[in-house]
Amino acid sequence: MSFIESVGRLHKEDPTPLYLQLQKGLRNAIENRVVQADAAIPTERELAEEFDISRITVRKAVDGLVSEGLLSRRRGAGTFVVAPRVEKNFSRLTSFSEDMVSRGRRPHSAWVSKSEGAVTPEEAMSLGLSPGTSVYRFHRIRFADDLPMALEFATVPGYCLPSVDAVGASLYEALERAGHLPVRALQRLRAVNFTADHAEPLGVAPGDAGLFIERRGFLVDGRTAEFTQSYYRGDAYDLVAELNTR
């Protein structure tokens, strides 16, 4: 099967934006290793012609995958697949707080924001939700002892919690009380360099190395209960590696 065939069809009658449909298909093809690391993908012109869409739509889809670290652009050469991210499927879940306590550290968090709103197209794709579905968003800084260890952005479907105020110190405790605690999770890890916005709350310099962890938690019935993106500071690598090789 060719790379383009593996991407699948785009459905113009689907309310999901075409660039997100293409992005999902490209992501699946890359993660299924239809094209190996360091190999070039088809050009924007070829993708636009194949799927009968504009090059602007193609560029927007590819831009998202470049931001995720799945693709990289090489000036004058094209767009290439980067080495695959580490991916782990967890059958036993523990919270950040439980992990820290088990290692003799004092966990706590500082809330940056809690909010409720309609799911964005990007969140809808990640959570498998329909357009317009209500979600809760939680943004906080996670500490181990007095060290700001991670910057966390979590999105939870509205059906998993009674309200945004149901979450106190622990998101997982709130999900458990509501009867929607995830029973398994899929995590992906990759190295990043911090932007100024991410560096400042973690007490590091812009451009410093860090670790990006994307986590999806699933309920018994297969629905997604949590989509969390966390940015860990570079000097937390050893601890993060320990947490993810248990």
C-alpha positions as CSV (number, residue, x, y, z in Angstrom):
1,M,0.0,0.0,0.0
2,S,1.3,3.4,-0.9
3,F,1.6,6.3,1.5
4,I,-1.3,8.2,-0.1
5,E,-3.5,5.1,-0.1
6,S,-2.8,4.5,3.6
7,V,-4.0,8.1,4.4
8,G,-7.6,7.2,3.3
9,R,-10.3,9.3,1.9
10,L,-11.4,12.8,3.0
11,H,-15.1,13.3,3.5
12,K,-16.2,16.8,2.5
13,E,-19.7,16.2,4.0
14,D,-18.1,15.6,7.4
15,P,-18.2,18.7,9.7
16,T,-14.6,18.0,10.7
17,P,-12.4,20.5,8.9
18,L,-10.6,18.9,5.9
19,Y,-7.1,19.9,7.3
20,L,-7.8,17.9,10.4
21,Q,-9.1,14.9,8.4
22,L,-5.9,15.0,6.3
23,Q,-3.8,15.5,9.4
24,K,-5.3,12.5,11.1
25,G,-4.7,10.3,8.0
26,L,-1.1,11.5,7.6
27,R,-0.5,10.9,11.3
28,N,-1.9,7.4,11.1
29,A,0.3,6.6,8.0
30,I,3.4,7.9,9.8
31,E,2.7,6.1,13.0
32,N,2.0,2.9,11.2
33,R,5.4,3.4,9.5
34,V,4.1,3.3,5.9
35,V,7.0,5.7,5.4
36,Q,10.1,5.2,7.4
37,A,12.0,7.8,9.4
38,D,14.0,10.2,7.3
39,A,11.9,9.4,4.2
40,A,10.1,12.2,2.4
41,I,6.3,12.5,2.2
42,P,4.6,13.6,-1.1
43,T,4.8,17.3,-1.8
44,E,2.0,19.8,-1.0
45,R,1.1,20.0,-4.7
46,E,0.9,16.2,-4.9
47,L,-1.3,15.9,-1.8
48,A,-3.5,18.8,-2.9
49,E,-4.1,17.2,-6.3
50,E,-4.6,13.7,-4.9
51,F,-7.2,14.8,-2.3
52,D,-8.8,17.6,-4.5
53,I,-8.1,20.3,-1.8
54,S,-6.2,23.5,-1.7
55,R,-2.5,23.7,-0.9
56,I,-3.4,26.0,2.0
57,T,-5.4,23.1,3.5
58,V,-2.5,20.7,3.0
59,R,0.0,23.2,4.5
60,K,-2.2,23.7,7.6
61,A,-2.4,19.9,8.1
62,V,1.4,19.5,7.6
63,D,2.1,22.5,9.9
64,G,0.3,20.7,12.7
65,L,2.4,17.5,12.3
66,V,5.6,19.6,12.2
67,S,4.6,21.2,15.5
68,E,3.9,17.7,16.9
69,G,7.4,16.6,15.9
70,L,6.2,13.9,13.5
71,L,7.5,15.8,10.4
72,S,10.3,18.2,9.7
73,R,10.9,20.6,6.8
74,R,14.2,20.7,5.1
75,R,14.7,23.9,3.0
76,G,15.0,23.0,-0.6
77,A,14.5,19.3,0.0
78,G,11.0,18.7,1.2
79,T,9.1,17.4,4.2
80,F,10.5,14.3,6.0
81,V,9.3,11.9,8.7
82,V,11.2,12.1,11.9
83,A,12.1,9.2,14.2
84,P,9.0,7.8,16.0
85,R,8.2,9.0,19.5
86,V,8.3,6.6,22.4
87,E,4.8,5.2,23.0
88,K,3.6,3.2,25.9
89,N,0.3,1.5,26.7
90,F,-0.5,1.5,30.4
91,S,-2.9,-1.0,31.9
92,R,-2.4,0.3,35.4
93,L,-2.9,4.0,36.0
94,T,-1.6,6.1,38.9
95,S,-1.8,9.8,39.3
96,F,1.1,12.3,39.4
97,S,0.5,12.7,43.1
98,E,0.6,8.9,43.8
99,D,3.8,8.6,41.8
100,M,5.5,11.4,43.7
101,V,4.4,10.1,47.2
102,S,5.6,6.6,46.3
103,R,9.1,8.2,45.7
104,G,9.2,10.1,48.9
105,R,8.4,13.5,47.3
106,R,5.8,16.0,48.3
107,P,3.4,16.7,45.4
108,H,1.3,19.8,45.0
109,S,-0.1,21.9,42.2
110,A,-0.8,25.5,41.4
111,W,-3.9,26.1,39.3
112,V,-3.4,28.5,36.4
113,S,-7.0,28.1,35.1
114,K,-10.1,26.0,35.1
115,S,-12.8,26.5,32.4
116,E,-15.7,25.1,30.5
117,G,-16.4,25.4,26.8
118,A,-17.3,23.8,23.5
119,V,-14.7,21.3,22.2
120,T,-12.3,22.7,19.6
121,P,-11.7,20.8,16.3
122,E,-8.3,19.7,17.6
123,E,-9.7,18.5,20.9
124,A,-12.6,16.7,19.1
125,M,-10.1,14.7,17.0
126,S,-8.1,13.8,20.1
127,L,-11.0,12.9,22.3
128,G,-13.3,11.4,19.7
129,L,-16.1,13.9,20.4
130,S,-18.7,15.5,18.2
131,P,-18.5,19.2,17.3
132,G,-20.2,21.3,20.0
133,T,-19.6,18.8,22.8
134,S,-18.9,20.4,26.2
135,V,-15.5,19.9,27.7
136,Y,-13.7,21.0,30.9
137,R,-10.1,22.4,30.6
138,F,-7.6,22.4,33.4
139,H,-4.2,24.2,33.3
140,R,-1.8,23.8,36.2
141,I,1.8,23.7,37.3
142,R,2.9,20.4,39.0
143,F,5.5,20.4,41.8
144,A,7.6,17.8,43.4
145,D,8.7,19.2,46.8
146,D,9.3,22.8,45.8
147,L,10.5,22.1,42.3
148,P,8.2,23.1,39.5
149,M,8.4,19.9,37.5
150,A,5.7,20.1,34.8
151,L,3.3,22.4,33.0
152,E,0.0,20.5,32.4
153,F,-2.9,21.1,30.1
154,A,-5.8,18.6,30.5
155,T,-9.1,18.4,28.7
156,V,-11.9,16.2,30.0
157,P,-15.3,15.5,28.2
158,G,-18.3,17.1,29.9
159,Y,-19.9,13.6,30.5
160,C,-17.0,12.7,32.9
161,L,-17.6,15.4,35.5
162,P,-20.6,17.1,37.1
163,S,-18.9,20.6,36.8
164,V,-15.6,22.3,36.5
165,D,-15.7,23.0,40.2
166,A,-15.8,19.2,41.0
167,V,-12.0,19.2,40.6
168,G,-10.1,20.2,43.7
169,A,-6.5,19.2,44.3
170,S,-6.7,16.1,42.2
171,L,-8.3,15.6,38.8
172,Y,-8.2,11.8,39.1
173,E,-9.9,11.9,42.5
174,A,-12.7,13.9,40.9
175,L,-13.0,11.5,38.0
176,E,-13.1,8.6,40.5
177,R,-15.9,10.3,42.5
178,A,-17.9,10.8,39.3
179,G,-17.5,7.2,38.3
180,H,-15.3,8.0,35.3
181,L,-11.8,7.1,36.3
182,P,-9.7,6.0,33.3
183,V,-8.7,2.3,33.4
184,R,-5.9,2.4,30.8
185,A,-3.9,5.1,29.0
186,L,-1.8,5.6,26.0
187,Q,1.2,7.9,26.4
188,R,3.6,9.4,23.8
189,L,6.9,11.1,24.7
190,R,9.2,13.3,22.7
191,A,12.0,15.8,23.3
192,V,11.2,19.5,22.9
193,N,12.8,22.9,23.3
194,F,10.8,25.2,25.6
195,T,9.1,28.3,24.2
196,A,9.2,31.5,26.4
197,D,5.6,30.8,27.5
198,H,6.4,27.3,28.7
199,A,9.8,28.1,30.1
200,E,8.9,30.9,32.5
201,P,6.5,29.0,34.8
202,L,9.0,26.1,35.0
203,G,11.9,28.4,36.0
204,V,14.0,27.5,33.0
205,A,15.3,29.5,30.0
206,P,13.6,29.7,26.6
207,G,15.2,27.1,24.3
208,D,16.2,24.7,27.1
209,A,15.5,21.1,26.5
210,G,12.4,19.5,28.0
211,L,10.1,16.5,27.6
212,F,6.6,16.6,26.1
213,I,4.2,13.9,27.2
214,E,0.8,13.4,25.6
215,R,-1.6,11.2,27.5
216,R,-5.0,9.8,26.6
217,G,-7.0,8.0,29.3
218,F,-9.8,5.6,28.4
219,L,-12.9,4.3,30.2
220,V,-14.0,0.7,30.4
221,D,-16.3,1.2,27.5
222,G,-13.5,2.6,25.3
223,R,-14.5,6.3,25.5
224,T,-11.8,8.8,26.1
225,A,-11.9,10.3,29.6
226,E,-8.8,12.5,29.5
227,F,-6.5,14.2,27.0
228,T,-3.5,15.7,28.8
229,Q,-0.4,17.4,27.4
230,S,2.5,17.9,29.9
231,Y,5.8,19.7,29.5
232,Y,8.5,18.4,31.9
233,R,11.7,20.4,32.6
234,G,14.9,18.8,31.4
235,D,16.4,18.1,34.8
236,A,13.3,15.9,35.5
237,Y,14.3,13.5,32.8
238,D,15.5,10.8,35.2
239,L,12.3,10.8,37.2
240,V,10.1,10.9,34.1
241,A,12.0,7.9,32.7
242,E,11.4,6.0,35.9
243,L,7.7,6.8,35.8
244,N,7.4,5.6,32.3
245,T,9.4,2.3,32.5
246,R,7.6,0.8,35.4
